[in-house]
Amino acid sequence: MKKILKNFKSSPHSSIKWDNYFEIYENCLNRFVNKNITLVEIGIGNGGSLFMWRNFLGKKAKIIGIELNPEAKKFEKYGFKIFIGDQSDPTFWKDFYNKNGKIDILIDDGGHTNLQQITTLMESVENINNGGVILIEDTHTSFMNYKGFKNPSKNSLINFTTNIIENLHRRNPMVKKKMNDLSKKIYSIEYFDSIVLFNINKKKLSYSKNLHNNKNLNPHFIDYRFKRINDKKKYGKKNFVTGFLKSRISKKGLINRVYENNIIKKYLKKIKN
Ligand SMILES: C[S@@+](CC[C@H](N)C(=O)[O-])C[C@H]1O[C@@H](n2cnc3c(N)ncnc32)[C@H](O)[C@@H]1O
């Protein structure tokens, strides 16, 4: 059994987590065990997860909880720091990071609405130490239109993160767009069932500056992407007609675009089913 699952089960207070989360926690948080780090969890509920984090990470870890319900302050007697506030309020976050400084792990298990998740993410990215993570839970709410989640919508957390995927690609010099703060801070994004994980690491970002050529020679291969092939032998008898037609149609032209879009549409249909 995963160590963190044992810590979950043996917690003296109740906690609710989906069963696929434990493996993800263990894989992305193992490197923080027995380190002087700060973990912040939004959403305390009955407090059980605070004990789980502490038992998993060890005594050196500082565990902070954030909660809307003022009663959560009672968990301070167990050595946790508790802040009462609303995760969808940007001024709460400014004040929080002013008081606590940068943190290493942020777990968002709060209210799970679009505004709460997005505000938390955007107000926190700058406040995570290099090598740290932001882990947003219950992201299936991006696809729920009941319990007040009003999704799917263009403002769901998941849709919002796809814009950040574009930001990461700005690090490649072939994309002619200015780097922004997110491009300079988020190393990678990982998607799981109901969890999105942001890996924060400024130091790893320099890798995409150069396109490496292992022999330092000019490439002398024929790039077939740009070659027109209308030779019977190459296509074979069966595919000759399609092959011949394809070779006559400009890859940049409208007909080709319609053809490509049609194929992609079919694959999209498969995804949406
Ligand atoms: C799913 S429970 C947390 C469960 C807990 N992490 C556990 O493992 O058992 C969600 C918690 O988030 C709190 N919450 C809801 N909206 C919030 C908000 N806007 N800001 C801070 N906490 C919020 C709720 O009061 C509730 O205690």
The ligand as a MOL file (V3000), in Angstrom:
LIG
                    3D

  0  0  0     0  0            999 V3000
M  V30 BEGIN CTAB
M  V30 COUNTS 27 29 0 0 0
M  V30 BEGIN ATOM
M  V30 1 C -13.7750 19.1140 -0.0440 0
M  V30 2 S -13.6660 19.9920 1.4690 0 CHG=1
M  V30 3 C -12.0070 19.8020 1.9200 0
M  V30 4 C -11.6930 18.4500 2.3160 0
M  V30 5 C -10.3570 18.2300 2.9670 0
M  V30 6 N -9.2530 18.7830 2.2150 0
M  V30 7 C -10.1920 16.7500 3.1330 0
M  V30 8 O -9.2530 16.1850 2.5910 0
M  V30 9 O -11.0330 16.1570 3.7810 0 CHG=-1
M  V30 10 C -13.7580 21.6380 0.8820 0
M  V30 11 C -13.5130 22.6830 1.9380 0
M  V30 12 O -13.2690 23.9210 1.2710 0
M  V30 13 C -13.8410 24.9670 1.9900 0
M  V30 14 N -14.0810 26.0910 1.0760 0
M  V30 15 C -15.1090 26.2260 0.2050 0
M  V30 16 N -15.0060 27.3820 -0.4680 0
M  V30 17 C -13.8930 27.9990 -0.0060 0
M  V30 18 C -13.2740 29.2340 -0.3080 0
M  V30 19 N -13.8080 30.0580 -1.2100 0
M  V30 20 N -12.1380 29.5610 0.3380 0
M  V30 21 C -11.6180 28.7330 1.2670 0
M  V30 22 N -12.1610 27.5380 1.6050 0
M  V30 23 C -13.2960 27.1770 0.9770 0
M  V30 24 C -15.1280 24.3720 2.5740 0
M  V30 25 O -15.5770 25.0770 3.7030 0
M  V30 26 C -14.6900 22.9420 2.8700 0
M  V30 27 O -14.2640 22.7970 4.1970 0
M  V30 END ATOM
M  V30 BEGIN BOND
M  V30 1 1 1 2
M  V30 2 1 2 3
M  V30 3 1 2 10
M  V30 4 1 3 4
M  V30 5 1 4 5
M  V30 6 1 5 6
M  V30 7 1 5 7
M  V30 8 2 7 8
M  V30 9 1 7 9
M  V30 10 1 10 11
M  V30 11 1 11 12
M  V30 12 1 11 26
M  V30 13 1 12 13
M  V30 14 1 13 14
M  V30 15 1 13 24
M  V30 16 1 14 15
M  V30 17 1 14 23
M  V30 18 2 15 16
M  V30 19 1 16 17
M  V30 20 1 17 18
M  V30 21 2 17 23
M  V30 22 1 18 19
M  V30 23 2 18 20
M  V30 24 1 20 21
M  V30 25 2 21 22
M  V30 26 1 22 23
M  V30 27 1 24 25
M  V30 28 1 24 26
M  V30 29 1 26 27
M  V30 END BOND
M  V30 END CTAB
M  END
